[in-house]
């Protein structure tokens, strides 16, 4: 089975790493994990992927092997897409969650984020983060908690490596070049 060159798990890992660089005393968890309770810490971020949008038509790059017969090579089919994550900032203190959301939103639109994602080693770049907004959260005890929310949008340039057969030449067939040395 063929898999993408950048997985959702790797995208989330890169985003989580950036968040924990900006908020080192906070916890950061994946959203929509069934049967997983909130962290025991009072300050945490929940990241939930909410959208994947294609940005362009596929591109293809071929890697023929050396040799002069029918041999296997590969084609890398690329797709650029944007991924939107909803980031929920939870804190016992409304000021702390608000400040954390503003801090992440501000640095996400700066070279700080560009460098952090480049350091991940994956072809992921921050595009933008919207302005944080306060949206109450109803917990399991039916109590309202403070939560600030923002959307963070990334660009991912992923690929799929696909096996490809190449015919680089055949026995008994000569490829002739023009006398002036120009390609045939």
Residue pairs with C-beta under 8 A, 6 or more apart in sequence:
2 160
2 161
2 162
3 160
4 158
4 159
4 160
5 76
5 123
5 158
5 159
5 160
5 161
6 122
6 123
6 124
6 156
6 157
6 158
6 159
8 49
10 120
10 122
11 49
11 83
11 122
11 124
11 154
11 156
12 30
12 47
12 49
12 85
13 120
14 117
14 120
14 122
14 124
15 47
15 85
15 152
15 154
16 28
16 47
17 116
17 120
18 108
18 113
18 116
18 117
18 126
19 26
19 28
19 45
19 47
19 87
19 104
20 26
20 28
21 116
22 103
22 104
22 107
23 43
23 45
23 100
23 103
23 104
25 43
26 41
26 43
26 44
26 45
26 100
27 39
27 41
27 43
27 44
27 45
28 44
28 45
28 46
28 47
29 36
29 39
29 44
29 45
29 46
29 47
30 46
30 47
30 48
31 46
31 47
31 48
31 86
31 88
32 48
38 44
38 90
38 139
42 90
42 91
42 92
42 93
43 90
43 91
43 92
43 96
43 97
43 100
44 90
44 91
45 87
45 88
45 89
45 90
45 100
45 104
46 87
46 88
46 90
47 85
47 86
47 87
47 88
48 85
48 86
48 88
49 83
49 84
49 85
50 84
50 85
50 86
50 151
51 82
51 83
51 84
52 81
52 82
52 83
52 84
53 81
53 82
53 84
54 79
54 80
54 81
55 80
55 81
55 82
55 155
56 79
56 80
58 77
58 78
58 79
59 77
59 78
59 79
60 75
60 76
60 77
60 78
61 75
61 76
61 78
62 73
62 74
62 75
62 76
62 164
62 166
63 73
63 74
63 75
63 76
64 71
64 73
64 166
64 168
65 71
65 72
65 73
65 166
65 168
67 168
68 168
68 169
69 167
69 168
69 169
69 170
69 171
70 165
70 166
70 167
70 168
71 165
71 166
71 168
72 163
72 164
72 165
72 166
73 163
73 164
73 165
73 166
74 161
74 162
74 163
74 164
75 161
75 162
75 163
75 164
76 159
76 160
76 161
76 162
77 159
77 160
77 162
78 157
78 158
78 159
79 157
79 158
79 159
79 160
80 155
80 156
80 157
80 158
81 155
81 156
81 158
82 127
82 153
82 154
82 155
82 156
83 153
83 154
83 156
84 151
84 152
84 153
84 154
85 151
85 152
85 153
85 154
86 149
86 150
86 151
87 101
87 104
87 129
87 149
87 150
87 151
87 152
88 137
88 147
88 148
88 149
89 97
89 98
89 100
89 101
89 104
89 132
89 147
89 148
89 149
89 150
90 97
90 137
90 145
90 146
90 147
91 97
91 100
91 146
92 146
93 146
94 134
94 146
97 146
97 147
97 148
98 132
98 134
98 148
100 148
101 132
101 148
101 149
101 150
102 132
104 129
104 150
104 152
105 129
105 130
105 131
105 132
105 150
107 113
108 126
108 128
108 129
108 152
109 126
109 128
109 129
113 126
114 125
114 126
117 124
117 125
117 126
117 154
118 125
122 156
123 156
123 157
123 158
124 154
124 155
124 156
124 157
125 154
125 155
126 152
126 153
126 154
126 155
127 153
127 154
127 155
128 152
128 153
129 150
129 151
129 152
129 153
130 150
130 151
131 150
132 148
132 149
132 150
133 148
133 149
133 150
134 146
134 147
134 148
134 149
135 147
135 148
135 149
136 144
136 145
136 146
136 147
137 144
137 145
137 146
137 147
138 144
138 145
139 145
169 175
175 184
176 184
177 183
177 184
178 184
